[in-house]
Amino acid sequence: MKHVALIVVLGGLVLGARAARAGGGGLYGTVTTLGGNSYTGTIRWDKNENYWDDYLDARKNDDVEVAEEGGLDLRVFGLQVLKTTRHGKEHVRSQFTIPMGHIRSIEAGHGDLTRITIKDGETVEARNTGDLGGNMRGVTVTGASGETRELAWKDLDRVEFAPNPDPASDSTRLWGTVETTVGSFTGAVVWDRDESEDSDILDGDRDGRRERIPFGSIAGIEPMGKSRARVVLRTGKEMVLSGTNDVNSENRGIEVTLEGLGKVEVGWEALRKVTFTPAPASRGYDAFDGGAPIRGTVTTRDGRALTGTVIWDRDERRTWESLDGEMRGVKFQILFGNIARIDRASEASARVTMRDGLSFELSGSNDVNDENKGIEVVAPDGTSTEVDWNDLASVEFSAG
């Protein structure tokens, strides 16, 4: 039976996504340490990246070509007779997001940089922030016989990913419907940016005693103001818990990953309720192809149509990269490969339409407002044109 993951209408807005396809969805590969030891098995990365559709977050360390006026400006009697343009490179450290399944290998940097090789052979140099570097919460490798190795970032030399030969060894991920102020999202859930599997523990205080409840025992969670939450167990028992960031407004965010969209992050104030349900099979490693250049047609407000390879905000250029935005307390990271169209709605916002017809207006990020550094279009003959945000009307992206 096909699993349908969707679908709620709140305030006229429909939010949802298709269900995951079958396959061995748990991270798998070989981790080699600086000491020369190698461990092969299922991988848990930074505690909450366990599956191929989970996102690795870091910052690019990149140089982009720039051309700007301001070299020599020669005027005679107030009339400009010569103006030069300065060409060069600008160093960019922009947000970098990629589903783990598109990655072939990660070479841990011995300084502040890490080299990530994509399946298509492209390499990305990333800053050690977020899911890379000394602040990440380690890597756990579980071998075929069940033995587990806990490794810190400082131990790592190289990680090579591969399909899991035994999909039955996958852990059971959290899955459910998260109801929010802007709609409902059904998909893989990470609670408090931390707990992502049925065996993970929700902590909270009840009647002066600390409760530790496996998420696999929980049917639903509902905030009750800023300081507590109602937890309903699968047995039907209810309890009100407080005292920890699992069950109050100190929660760091509830993330939901949805195929056909990307990832959303819901803050405590935007959360209305979560209902957990059994997870369908997740996509396997072979379902990710390494992505492709973003291509499409950019239309300007004066009617010009520019077709070619699109570089968004001088930064995002591959279909696995994400467009970031916010809507009433819910943060979006939408994979460009899932976007059919973007329309500039105002100086401060854009309407984003998905390939399945889902559409919503986002703001709060330089991807979707006038802080955007420009949309570059490279034509098939190599000619490059940059469109300023205020000159943009719309972009229609090519499929595939």
Summary of the structure (lengths in Angstrom):
residues: 400
radius of gyration: 23.1
end to end distance: 27.2
largest distance: 86.3
contacts: 1284
relative contact order: 0.15
helix: 6%
strand: 56%
